[in-house]
Amino acid sequence: SWGPFVNIQLADGVLLQFAEPPVEIQMQHYAFLVDDELFDRAYQRLRDGGVVHWADPQMRRTGEINHEHGGRGVYFKDPAGHAIELITRPYL
């Protein structure tokens, strides 16, 4: 980690760098394919933390998850306003 960034090392050499706002970076969308167990834990944390979330990328179905592609999915925003998507099945 350096400067405003916090590094998170993932499997296979993937490194994510997060910055605390205020940092002027254009809004991005990040989708993570996770297994059902991790989805359940993450979704419970969203609900327990009172994080606003949606079932759709248009952010019309507040407080719901979707069941697209034979799995489940949810959208929420990180503190900097980036759209985060968790899905349990890849897009078909």
Secondary structure, DSSP 8 states (H G I E B T S, - for coil): -BTTEEEEE-GGG-EEEEE-SS------EEEEE--HHHHHHHHHHHHHTT--EESSTTS-SBT--B-GGGS-EEEEE-TT--EEEEESS---
